[in-house]
Amino acid sequence: MNRLMGSIGDVVSQLKQRALSSMELCEAALQRQDSVARLHPFITCTSDVARESASLSQKRYGSGENRGPLDGIPVAVKDNFCTSGIQTTCGSVMLQNYVPTYSATVVKRLQKAGAVIVGKTNLDEFGMGSGTIDSTFGPSKNIYRSGIKYDLLLSNREPDGLDSRFPTAAVEDEDWYVAGGSSGGSAVSVASGSTFLALGSDTGGSVRNPASYCGVVGLKPSYGLVSRCGLISLVNSMDVPGLFGRYVDDVAAMLSVVSGLDPQDATTVPSDLQSLQLPENPSLEGLVIGIPKEYHCPGMKKEVIDTWTKVADLMENCGAQVREVSLPHTKYSIICYSVLNPCEVASNFTRYTGVFYGHRVESSHSMEAMYALTRSAGLNDVVKGRILAGNYFLLKENKNRYFKQALKVRRLISQDFDKVWSSGVDLLLTPVTLSTAVRYSEFNNVDNRTQQATQDFCTQAANMAGVPAVNIPISLNTEGLPISLQLMAPWGQDAALLSAAKWIEQHVNFPRLQVLE
C-alpha cells in the first residue's frame, strides 16, 4: 500500500521497525504536496520546519525514545491557527504578511508529541464560507474527479472492478467539484495523502462539511474539550478546533494529544482522553440511536436519504435500538446562527484596523479614514457584509429584537438535545450535507450566505448546543463522489462517539482513494 495512504498505526509500526524513517516519510509528504499543488490545499509549505522536526523524530526512533502515536507523522494546520515564526493569513489580504510570535495551544501540543507540520492549509477568508472558494489565495479543489490519478481500494483489499463502477476521470469543461468549507484545504490535504492528519476549525460545520465532500473523517469535539487559544476568533461561543484523518483511530489518536485543560483558555475543561484508545472491535449492543425527523429536510438528495436509511438499518440489525426522535427547533438554527454569527464577527473584527498589525492603507486625512481604507482593502465582501449585519443587529434599538431573541432560540435548540439525551438516546445519526460535492460552476451561482444556509442545515445545531459530532464516509455515488453521515453524542461523550464511528467505518467498507505515484 502507498505509504502515505495507510493508517497512522501502520506507519508508526514501520517507523519503530526501521522499515521507514521519519525523514523518508516527511520527504514523501512534501513531494505529494507538490504533486497535488493544482488542487491548492496549502497556502504555505513549511518544508524547513518539517525537515527539522522529522530529523529530531528520526533520532528519537533510533534511540527508542519516540513520543507516542504521532511522532514523525506529517500533519497540516489550517491557516487560522497561529504558528510562531510562520505566516498566518486566514486566507485574507488583511493578514497576508502576518507572522505570529506564538503558536496556538493545539499546535504546541502536536509539536510536543513529535508531529511534523508540513504546511498551513487554505480556507474561506477568516473561515466564512462552505466551499473554500473565498480565499484571497484562490480556491481549493476536491481531489475526486479532479484529474489527479487515483485508484479506489476497499478495506478488505478487493479493488477489482471498482474503477469501472465508480468514475475517477476528470469532469468535462474544466469544471471541478468544490472541497467544502471553510476547512477545505485541510480536508484535501488528508484526502490526497499530503498529510495523515490536519487541524481545522468548526463554527457551523466547517470541518464536517469538507470532510463529507472529500471522503475523510472529520471530528468536531465537545466545546471546551480542545483549547481555542491561538485560533483566530470568528464566533467565540461556537468555534471549535476540529480534526481530520482518513481513519477514525487516527482522529482518536490526534484528539488524545490536543484535548485537555489549557490555563490560557478559560472555556476549556479537564479531559481524561490523553490515553484514549478505541476498542479494536466496538459493539453497538445496548446503544439507542436516534433519528431526528427534522433532518429529513427539503432539498436532500435521494441517495443521501437512502444511505442514511441503510446505515440505520445496519446498526439496528447489529444490536442497536433505533428510534425516531424530535429536535423541534432545528428549523430555526440557521436563522439563529445568521444573527449570532455576524454579531460576534462584528465584535471580533474591530481589531483589524491596520494600527498594530496586518494590512494598512495610509491616509493623510484622519485616523478614521485610515481605518476605513484599510478595512475596505483588506477584507472581502463576505466579511464586510457580516460586520455590517452584526453592527446592525447590535444597535441599541435592535439588540433586544435580534441578538437577545437569537440567544433565547439558541437555548431552546440546546434544550432539544438535552431532552433527547435524557430520554435514553445515546447517539444521533443524521446526514452531513444535503448532497454530495457540487461542481464549482453550480456552487458559484449562489451567494455565500445562501450556500451556508443550505449546506450547514444538518451540522450547525451541534455548534449551537456544543455537542461533539463526527463525519464518517459511507459510500460513493454513481458520479464517484463520497456520501457521508454524521453521528452526534451528548457533551463530553467524544470517546463513545468515536467508538460508534469506528464501528460504522468497519462495517460499511468505504472505497478508499489511493493517489497513484
Salt bridges, closest charged atoms under 4 A:
GLU27 OE2 - ARG51 NE 2.63
ASP71 OD1 - ARG60 NH2 2.76
ASP79 OD1 - LYS120 NZ 2.87
GLU172 OE2 - ARG439 NH1 3.14
ASP202 OD1 - ARG208 NH2 2.95
ASP249 OD2 - LYS502 NZ 2.97
ASP306 OD2 - LYS302 NZ 2.69
GLU362 OE2 - ARG360 NE 3.32
ASP381 OD1 - LYS384 NZ 3.79
ASP416 OD2 - HIS329 ND1 3.05
GLU479 OE1 - ARG145 NH1 3.63
GLU505 OE2 - ARG512 NH2 3.31
GLU517 OE2 - ARG32 NH2 3.06
